């Protein structure tokens, strides 16, 4: 999946045709050993887990870029 953003050790990836498992628009986020999938545009976690401090950053990123 192509990387669309990197900041504070957070890597955000999106693949345009990734609709097999998640039926809504989403991004894949990784930070250290954690990985999560976030829905766009509401920022809900569809799968995985992420540190609380990074969770707020991702939700803010989605709000700005979503």
PDB file with one MODEL, atoms N, CA, C and O in Angstrom:
MODEL        1
ATOM      1  N   UNK A   1       0.836  -1.179   0.000  1.00  0.00           N
ATOM      2  CA  UNK A   1       0.000   0.000   0.000  1.00  0.00           C
ATOM      3  C   UNK A   1       0.881   1.243   0.000  1.00  0.00           C
ATOM      4  O   UNK A   1       1.881   1.295   0.716  1.00  0.00           O
ATOM      5  N   UNK A   2       0.525   2.220  -0.780  1.00  0.00           N
ATOM      6  CA  UNK A   2       1.323   3.441  -0.811  1.00  0.00           C
ATOM      7  C   UNK A   2       1.175   4.253   0.469  1.00  0.00           C
ATOM      8  O   UNK A   2       0.089   4.336   1.043  1.00  0.00           O
ATOM      9  N   UNK A   3       2.268   4.846   0.904  1.00  0.00           N
ATOM     10  CA  UNK A   3       2.267   5.720   2.076  1.00  0.00           C
ATOM     11  C   UNK A   3       1.763   7.085   1.630  1.00  0.00           C
ATOM     12  O   UNK A   3       2.271   7.653   0.663  1.00  0.00           O
ATOM     13  N   UNK A   4       0.759   7.615   2.338  1.00  0.00           N
ATOM     14  CA  UNK A   4       0.245   8.936   1.979  1.00  0.00           C
ATOM     15  C   UNK A   4       0.645  10.002   2.986  1.00  0.00           C
ATOM     16  O   UNK A   4       0.552  11.195   2.694  1.00  0.00           O
ATOM     17  N   UNK A   5       1.097   9.583   4.189  1.00  0.00           N
ATOM     18  CA  UNK A   5       1.540  10.555   5.178  1.00  0.00           C
ATOM     19  C   UNK A   5       2.396   9.870   6.237  1.00  0.00           C
ATOM     20  O   UNK A   5       2.195   8.699   6.560  1.00  0.00           O
ATOM     21  N   UNK A   6       3.366  10.633   6.775  1.00  0.00           N
ATOM     22  CA  UNK A   6       4.195  10.162   7.883  1.00  0.00           C
ATOM     23  C   UNK A   6       4.445  11.333   8.819  1.00  0.00           C
ATOM     24  O   UNK A   6       4.843  12.409   8.371  1.00  0.00           O
ATOM     25  N   UNK A   7       4.215  11.137  10.119  1.00  0.00           N
ATOM     26  CA  UNK A   7       4.482  12.171  11.104  1.00  0.00           C
ATOM     27  C   UNK A   7       4.561  11.546  12.491  1.00  0.00           C
ATOM     28  O   UNK A   7       3.794  10.638  12.811  1.00  0.00           O
ATOM     29  N   UNK A   8       5.488  12.032  13.312  1.00  0.00           N
ATOM     30  CA  UNK A   8       5.677  11.555  14.690  1.00  0.00           C
ATOM     31  C   UNK A   8       5.767  10.033  14.785  1.00  0.00           C
ATOM     32  O   UNK A   8       5.320   9.456  15.777  1.00  0.00           O
ATOM     33  N   UNK A   9       6.322   9.384  13.797  1.00  0.00           N
ATOM     34  CA  UNK A   9       6.452   7.934  13.797  1.00  0.00           C
ATOM     35  C   UNK A   9       5.213   7.198  13.316  1.00  0.00           C
ATOM     36  O   UNK A   9       5.214   5.969  13.243  1.00  0.00           O
ATOM     37  N   UNK A  10       4.161   7.927  12.988  1.00  0.00           N
ATOM     38  CA  UNK A  10       2.906   7.350  12.494  1.00  0.00           C
ATOM     39  C   UNK A  10       2.990   7.267  10.969  1.00  0.00           C
ATOM     40  O   UNK A  10       3.388   8.226  10.308  1.00  0.00           O
ATOM     41  N   UNK A  11       2.617   6.122  10.425  1.00  0.00           N
ATOM     42  CA  UNK A  11       2.604   5.935   8.974  1.00  0.00           C
ATOM     43  C   UNK A  11       1.168   5.650   8.542  1.00  0.00           C
ATOM     44  O   UNK A  11       0.525   4.735   9.056  1.00  0.00           O
ATOM     45  N   UNK A  12       0.676   6.440   7.595  1.00  0.00           N
ATOM     46  CA  UNK A  12      -0.692   6.280   7.086  1.00  0.00           C
ATOM     47  C   UNK A  12      -0.608   5.792   5.655  1.00  0.00           C
ATOM     48  O   UNK A  12       0.085   6.370   4.818  1.00  0.00           O
ATOM     49  N   UNK A  13      -1.334   4.704   5.393  1.00  0.00           N
ATOM     50  CA  UNK A  13      -1.345   4.108   4.060  1.00  0.00           C
ATOM     51  C   UNK A  13      -2.790   3.980   3.568  1.00  0.00           C
ATOM     52  O   UNK A  13      -3.729   3.839   4.351  1.00  0.00           O
ATOM     53  N   UNK A  14      -2.931   4.036   2.243  1.00  0.00           N
ATOM     54  CA  UNK A  14      -4.247   3.827   1.657  1.00  0.00           C
ATOM     55  C   UNK A  14      -4.059   3.122   0.317  1.00  0.00           C
ATOM     56  O   UNK A  14      -3.148   3.439  -0.447  1.00  0.00           O
ATOM     57  N   UNK A  15      -4.920   2.181   0.056  1.00  0.00           N
ATOM     58  CA  UNK A  15      -4.925   1.507  -1.233  1.00  0.00           C
ATOM     59  C   UNK A  15      -6.304   1.705  -1.837  1.00  0.00           C
ATOM     60  O   UNK A  15      -7.309   1.331  -1.232  1.00  0.00           O
ATOM     61  N   UNK A  16      -6.359   2.277  -2.998  1.00  0.00           N
ATOM     62  CA  UNK A  16      -7.617   2.675  -3.618  1.00  0.00           C
ATOM     63  C   UNK A  16      -8.621   1.528  -3.771  1.00  0.00           C
ATOM     64  O   UNK A  16      -9.813   1.732  -3.542  1.00  0.00           O
ATOM     65  N   UNK A  17      -8.172   0.338  -4.149  1.00  0.00           N
ATOM     66  CA  UNK A  17      -9.085  -0.776  -4.413  1.00  0.00           C
ATOM     67  C   UNK A  17      -9.219  -1.738  -3.240  1.00  0.00           C
ATOM     68  O   UNK A  17      -9.637  -2.879  -3.436  1.00  0.00           O
ATOM     69  N   UNK A  18      -8.880  -1.315  -2.041  1.00  0.00           N
ATOM     70  CA  UNK A  18      -8.956  -2.163  -0.850  1.00  0.00           C
ATOM     71  C   UNK A  18     -10.371  -2.144  -0.283  1.00  0.00           C
ATOM     72  O   UNK A  18     -10.629  -1.472   0.716  1.00  0.00           O
ATOM     73  N   UNK A  19     -11.290  -2.876  -0.912  1.00  0.00           N
ATOM     74  CA  UNK A  19     -12.675  -2.909  -0.441  1.00  0.00           C
ATOM     75  C   UNK A  19     -13.166  -4.330  -0.173  1.00  0.00           C
ATOM     76  O   UNK A  19     -14.370  -4.554  -0.047  1.00  0.00           O
ATOM     77  N   UNK A  20     -12.264  -5.273  -0.087  1.00  0.00           N
ATOM     78  CA  UNK A  20     -12.633  -6.663   0.152  1.00  0.00           C
ATOM     79  C   UNK A  20     -13.116  -6.879   1.586  1.00  0.00           C
ATOM     80  O   UNK A  20     -14.194  -7.431   1.807  1.00  0.00           O
ATOM     81  N   UNK A  21     -12.319  -6.446   2.551  1.00  0.00           N
ATOM     82  CA  UNK A  21     -12.613  -6.714   3.953  1.00  0.00           C
ATOM     83  C   UNK A  21     -13.450  -5.607   4.596  1.00  0.00           C
ATOM     84  O   UNK A  21     -14.378  -5.884   5.355  1.00  0.00           O
ATOM     85  N   UNK A  22     -13.120  -4.367   4.289  1.00  0.00           N
ATOM     86  CA  UNK A  22     -13.835  -3.228   4.856  1.00  0.00           C
ATOM     87  C   UNK A  22     -14.620  -2.570   3.738  1.00  0.00           C
ATOM     88  O   UNK A  22     -14.052  -2.185   2.717  1.00  0.00           O
ATOM     89  N   UNK A  23     -15.905  -2.444   3.925  1.00  0.00           N
ATOM     90  CA  UNK A  23     -16.767  -1.975   2.852  1.00  0.00           C
ATOM     91  C   UNK A  23     -16.920  -0.461   2.807  1.00  0.00           C
ATOM     92  O   UNK A  23     -17.712   0.051   2.016  1.00  0.00           O
ATOM     93  N   UNK A  24     -16.183   0.262   3.633  1.00  0.00           N
ATOM     94  CA  UNK A  24     -16.259   1.720   3.616  1.00  0.00           C
ATOM     95  C   UNK A  24     -14.865   2.296   3.368  1.00  0.00           C
ATOM     96  O   UNK A  24     -13.872   1.586   3.530  1.00  0.00           O
ATOM     97  N   UNK A  25     -14.775   3.558   2.980  1.00  0.00           N
ATOM     98  CA  UNK A  25     -13.457   4.178   2.796  1.00  0.00           C
ATOM     99  C   UNK A  25     -12.675   4.147   4.106  1.00  0.00           C
ATOM    100  O   UNK A  25     -13.239   4.401   5.170  1.00  0.00           O
ATOM    101  N   UNK A  26     -11.386   3.840   4.036  1.00  0.00           N
ATOM    102  CA  UNK A  26     -10.595   3.713   5.258  1.00  0.00           C
ATOM    103  C   UNK A  26      -9.116   3.894   4.976  1.00  0.00           C
ATOM    104  O   UNK A  26      -8.673   3.863   3.828  1.00  0.00           O
ATOM    105  N   UNK A  27      -8.352   4.086   6.063  1.00  0.00           N
ATOM    106  CA  UNK A  27      -6.901   4.174   5.981  1.00  0.00           C
ATOM    107  C   UNK A  27      -6.304   3.149   6.933  1.00  0.00           C
ATOM    108  O   UNK A  27      -6.932   2.754   7.915  1.00  0.00           O
ATOM    109  N   UNK A  28      -5.087   2.727   6.630  1.00  0.00           N
ATOM    110  CA  UNK A  28      -4.339   1.811   7.482  1.00  0.00           C
ATOM    111  C   UNK A  28      -3.248   2.620   8.170  1.00  0.00           C
ATOM    112  O   UNK A  28      -2.499   3.346   7.517  1.00  0.00           O
ATOM    113  N   UNK A  29      -3.161   2.493   9.498  1.00  0.00           N
ATOM    114  CA  UNK A  29      -2.215   3.279  10.278  1.00  0.00           C
ATOM    115  C   UNK A  29      -1.313   2.341  11.065  1.00  0.00           C
ATOM    116  O   UNK A  29      -1.782   1.374  11.666  1.00  0.00           O
ATOM    117  N   UNK A  30      -0.013   2.633  11.057  1.00  0.00           N
ATOM    118  CA  UNK A  30       0.911   1.855  11.888  1.00  0.00           C
ATOM    119  C   UNK A  30       1.773   2.813  12.695  1.00  0.00           C
ATOM    120  O   UNK A  30       2.170   3.877  12.219  1.00  0.00           O
ATOM    121  N   UNK A  31       2.052   2.411  13.923  1.00  0.00           N
ATOM    122  CA  UNK A  31       2.926   3.158  14.815  1.00  0.00           C
ATOM    123  C   UNK A  31       3.642   2.136  15.679  1.00  0.00           C
ATOM    124  O   UNK A  31       3.003   1.417  16.447  1.00  0.00           O
ATOM    125  N   UNK A  32       4.956   2.063  15.563  1.00  0.00           N
ATOM    126  CA  UNK A  32       5.773   1.069  16.243  1.00  0.00           C
ATOM    127  C   UNK A  32       5.211  -0.321  15.949  1.00  0.00           C
ATOM    128  O   UNK A  32       5.203  -0.732  14.789  1.00  0.00           O
ATOM    129  N   UNK A  33       4.740  -1.058  16.958  1.00  0.00           N
ATOM    130  CA  UNK A  33       4.203  -2.404  16.729  1.00  0.00           C
ATOM    131  C   UNK A  33       2.690  -2.436  16.598  1.00  0.00           C
ATOM    132  O   UNK A  33       2.111  -3.504  16.397  1.00  0.00           O
ATOM    133  N   UNK A  34       2.042  -1.287  16.707  1.00  0.00           N
ATOM    134  CA  UNK A  34       0.579  -1.223  16.629  1.00  0.00           C
ATOM    135  C   UNK A  34       0.126  -0.939  15.206  1.00  0.00           C
ATOM    136  O   UNK A  34       0.781  -0.216  14.457  1.00  0.00           O
ATOM    137  N   UNK A  35      -1.007  -1.524  14.854  1.00  0.00           N
ATOM    138  CA  UNK A  35      -1.633  -1.256  13.563  1.00  0.00           C
ATOM    139  C   UNK A  35      -3.131  -1.147  13.759  1.00  0.00           C
ATOM    140  O   UNK A  35      -3.709  -1.851  14.588  1.00  0.00           O
ATOM    141  N   UNK A  36      -3.763  -0.262  12.994  1.00  0.00           N
ATOM    142  CA  UNK A  36      -5.208  -0.089  13.087  1.00  0.00           C
ATOM    143  C   UNK A  36      -5.737   0.376  11.739  1.00  0.00           C
ATOM    144  O   UNK A  36      -5.004   0.906  10.904  1.00  0.00           O
ATOM    145  N   UNK A  37      -7.033   0.161  11.554  1.00  0.00           N
ATOM    146  CA  UNK A  37      -7.722   0.611  10.350  1.00  0.00           C
ATOM    147  C   UNK A  37      -8.793   1.594  10.801  1.00  0.00           C
ATOM    148  O   UNK A  37      -9.598   1.287  11.680  1.00  0.00           O
ATOM    149  N   UNK A  38      -8.798   2.784  10.189  1.00  0.00           N
ATOM    150  CA  UNK A  38      -9.729   3.838  10.558  1.00  0.00           C
ATOM    151  C   UNK A  38     -10.672   4.142   9.413  1.00  0.00           C
ATOM    152  O   UNK A  38     -10.253   4.220   8.258  1.00  0.00           O
ATOM    153  N   UNK A  39     -11.949   4.314   9.733  1.00  0.00           N
ATOM    154  CA  UNK A  39     -12.941   4.690   8.727  1.00  0.00           C
ATOM    155  C   UNK A  39     -12.784   6.170   8.390  1.00  0.00           C
ATOM    156  O   UNK A  39     -12.402   6.979   9.235  1.00  0.00           O
ATOM    157  N   UNK A  40     -13.082   6.500   7.154  1.00  0.00           N
ATOM    158  CA  UNK A  40     -13.105   7.885   6.701  1.00  0.00           C
ATOM    159  C   UNK A  40     -14.553   8.201   6.351  1.00  0.00           C
ATOM    160  O   UNK A  40     -15.153   7.382   5.656  1.00  0.00           O
ATOM    161  N   UNK A  41     -15.143   9.245   6.738  1.00  0.00           N
ATOM    162  CA  UNK A  41     -14.601  10.441   7.363  1.00  0.00           C
ATOM    163  C   UNK A  41     -14.814  10.523   8.873  1.00  0.00           C
ATOM    164  O   UNK A  41     -14.433  11.529   9.471  1.00  0.00           O
ATOM    165  N   UNK A  42     -15.398   9.526   9.513  1.00  0.00           N
ATOM    166  CA  UNK A  42     -15.737   9.662  10.939  1.00  0.00           C
ATOM    167  C   UNK A  42     -14.607   9.315  11.900  1.00  0.00           C
ATOM    168  O   UNK A  42     -14.680   9.696  13.068  1.00  0.00           O
ATOM    169  N   UNK A  43     -13.566   8.611  11.464  1.00  0.00           N
ATOM    170  CA  UNK A  43     -12.426   8.318  12.319  1.00  0.00           C
ATOM    171  C   UNK A  43     -12.605   7.151  13.270  1.00  0.00           C
ATOM    172  O   UNK A  43     -11.781   6.964  14.165  1.00  0.00           O
ATOM    173  N   UNK A  44     -13.656   6.360  13.103  1.00  0.00           N
ATOM    174  CA  UNK A  44     -13.865   5.182  13.953  1.00  0.00           C
ATOM    175  C   UNK A  44     -12.834   4.105  13.628  1.00  0.00           C
ATOM    176  O   UNK A  44     -12.428   3.952  12.476  1.00  0.00           O
ATOM    177  N   UNK A  45     -12.415   3.362  14.650  1.00  0.00           N
ATOM    178  CA  UNK A  45     -11.493   2.249  14.436  1.00  0.00           C
ATOM    179  C   UNK A  45     -12.292   1.043  13.960  1.00  0.00           C
ATOM    180  O   UNK A  45     -13.214   0.594  14.641  1.00  0.00           O
ATOM    181  N   UNK A  46     -11.938   0.522  12.795  1.00  0.00           N
ATOM    182  CA  UNK A  46     -12.599  -0.654  12.245  1.00  0.00           C
ATOM    183  C   UNK A  46     -11.913  -1.939  12.697  1.00  0.00           C
ATOM    184  O   UNK A  46     -12.554  -2.983  12.822  1.00  0.00           O
ATOM    185  N   UNK A  47     -10.606  -1.856  12.940  1.00  0.00           N
ATOM    186  CA  UNK A  47      -9.834  -3.045  13.282  1.00  0.00           C
ATOM    187  C   UNK A  47      -8.519  -2.613  13.922  1.00  0.00           C
ATOM    188  O   UNK A  47      -7.966  -1.573  13.563  1.00  0.00           O
ATOM    189  N   UNK A  48      -8.017  -3.402  14.861  1.00  0.00           N
ATOM    190  CA  UNK A  48      -6.716  -3.154  15.472  1.00  0.00           C
ATOM    191  C   UNK A  48      -6.771  -2.223  16.661  1.00  0.00           C
ATOM    192  O   UNK A  48      -7.837  -1.935  17.206  1.00  0.00           O
ATOM    193  N   UNK A  49      -5.596  -1.760  17.050  1.00  0.00           N
ATOM    194  CA  UNK A  49      -5.495  -0.848  18.187  1.00  0.00           C
ATOM    195  C   UNK A  49      -4.319   0.087  17.992  1.00  0.00           C
ATOM    196  O   UNK A  49      -3.394  -0.204  17.233  1.00  0.00           O
ATOM    197  N   UNK A  50      -4.365   1.220  18.687  1.00  0.00           N
ATOM    198  CA  UNK A  50      -3.322   2.224  18.600  1.00  0.00           C
ATOM    199  C   UNK A  50      -3.266   2.938  19.943  1.00  0.00           C
ATOM    200  O   UNK A  50      -4.275   3.042  20.641  1.00  0.00           O
ATOM    201  N   UNK A  51      -2.083   3.431  20.303  1.00  0.00           N
ATOM    202  CA  UNK A  51      -1.946   4.158  21.556  1.00  0.00           C
ATOM    203  C   UNK A  51      -2.901   5.344  21.583  1.00  0.00           C
ATOM    204  O   UNK A  51      -3.148   5.976  20.555  1.00  0.00           O
ATOM    205  N   UNK A  52      -3.434   5.642  22.761  1.00  0.00           N
ATOM    206  CA  UNK A  52      -4.429   6.706  22.892  1.00  0.00           C
ATOM    207  C   UNK A  52      -3.901   8.053  22.380  1.00  0.00           C
ATOM    208  O   UNK A  52      -4.627   8.797  21.721  1.00  0.00           O
ATOM    209  N   UNK A  53      -2.641   8.358  22.685  1.00  0.00           N
ATOM    210  CA  UNK A  53      -2.080   9.638  22.243  1.00  0.00           C
ATOM    211  C   UNK A  53      -2.036   9.726  20.719  1.00  0.00           C
ATOM    212  O   UNK A  53      -2.279  10.792  20.154  1.00  0.00           O
ATOM    213  N   UNK A  54      -1.734   8.637  20.064  1.00  0.00           N
ATOM    214  CA  UNK A  54      -1.682   8.615  18.600  1.00  0.00           C
ATOM    215  C   UNK A  54      -3.083   8.568  18.005  1.00  0.00           C
ATOM    216  O   UNK A  54      -3.308   9.059  16.898  1.00  0.00           O
ATOM    217  N   UNK A  55      -4.013   7.986  18.728  1.00  0.00           N
ATOM    218  CA  UNK A  55      -5.402   7.923  18.274  1.00  0.00           C
ATOM    219  C   UNK A  55      -5.947   9.326  18.034  1.00  0.00           C
ATOM    220  O   UNK A  55      -6.588   9.581  17.015  1.00  0.00           O
ATOM    221  N   UNK A  56      -5.696  10.221  18.958  1.00  0.00           N
ATOM    222  CA  UNK A  56      -6.163  11.606  18.818  1.00  0.00           C
ATOM    223  C   UNK A  56      -5.510  12.284  17.610  1.00  0.00           C
ATOM    224  O   UNK A  56      -6.169  13.038  16.894  1.00  0.00           O
ATOM    225  N   UNK A  57      -4.225  12.022  17.381  1.00  0.00           N
ATOM    226  CA  UNK A  57      -3.540  12.591  16.220  1.00  0.00           C
ATOM    227  C   UNK A  57      -4.154  12.109  14.914  1.00  0.00           C
ATOM    228  O   UNK A  57      -4.353  12.891  13.984  1.00  0.00           O
ATOM    229  N   UNK A  58      -4.451  10.819  14.851  1.00  0.00           N
ATOM    230  CA  UNK A  58      -5.030  10.247  13.628  1.00  0.00           C
ATOM    231  C   UNK A  58      -6.423  10.819  13.376  1.00  0.00           C
ATOM    232  O   UNK A  58      -6.762  11.163  12.244  1.00  0.00           O
ATOM    233  N   UNK A  59      -7.217  10.918  14.421  1.00  0.00           N
ATOM    234  CA  UNK A  59      -8.562  11.468  14.246  1.00  0.00           C
ATOM    235  C   UNK A  59      -8.504  12.929  13.800  1.00  0.00           C
ATOM    236  O   UNK A  59      -9.329  13.361  12.995  1.00  0.00           O
ATOM    237  N   UNK A  60      -7.532  13.696  14.317  1.00  0.00           N
ATOM    238  CA  UNK A  60      -7.356  15.070  13.865  1.00  0.00           C
ATOM    239  C   UNK A  60      -6.905  15.098  12.404  1.00  0.00           C
ATOM    240  O   UNK A  60      -7.371  15.935  11.631  1.00  0.00           O
ATOM    241  N   UNK A  61      -5.998  14.189  12.018  1.00  0.00           N
ATOM    242  CA  UNK A  61      -5.525  14.108  10.644  1.00  0.00           C
ATOM    243  C   UNK A  61      -6.691  13.811   9.707  1.00  0.00           C
ATOM    244  O   UNK A  61      -6.805  14.417   8.642  1.00  0.00           O
ATOM    245  N   UNK A  62      -7.554  12.882  10.101  1.00  0.00           N
ATOM    246  CA  UNK A  62      -8.715  12.529   9.282  1.00  0.00           C
ATOM    247  C   UNK A  62      -9.650  13.723   9.138  1.00  0.00           C
ATOM    248  O   UNK A  62     -10.188  13.965   8.057  1.00  0.00           O
ATOM    249  N   UNK A  63      -9.844  14.465  10.216  1.00  0.00           N
ATOM    250  CA  UNK A  63     -10.723  15.626  10.156  1.00  0.00           C
ATOM    251  C   UNK A  63     -10.174  16.685   9.198  1.00  0.00           C
ATOM    252  O   UNK A  63     -10.932  17.315   8.460  1.00  0.00           O
ATOM    253  N   UNK A  64      -8.864  16.875   9.213  1.00  0.00           N
ATOM    254  CA  UNK A  64      -8.249  17.878   8.332  1.00  0.00           C
ATOM    255  C   UNK A  64      -8.250  17.408   6.884  1.00  0.00           C
ATOM    256  O   UNK A  64      -8.552  18.190   5.983  1.00  0.00           O
ATOM    257  N   UNK A  65      -7.914  16.130   6.643  1.00  0.00           N
ATOM    258  CA  UNK A  65      -7.742  15.624   5.279  1.00  0.00           C
ATOM    259  C   UNK A  65      -8.944  14.879   4.730  1.00  0.00           C
ATOM    260  O   UNK A  65      -9.009  14.610   3.531  1.00  0.00           O
ATOM    261  N   UNK A  66      -9.886  14.544   5.578  1.00  0.00           N
ATOM    262  CA  UNK A  66     -11.032  13.730   5.148  1.00  0.00           C
ATOM    263  C   UNK A  66     -11.969  14.495   4.346  1.00  0.00           C
ATOM    264  O   UNK A  66     -12.986  13.959   3.906  1.00  0.00           O
TER     265      UNK A  66
ENDMDL
END
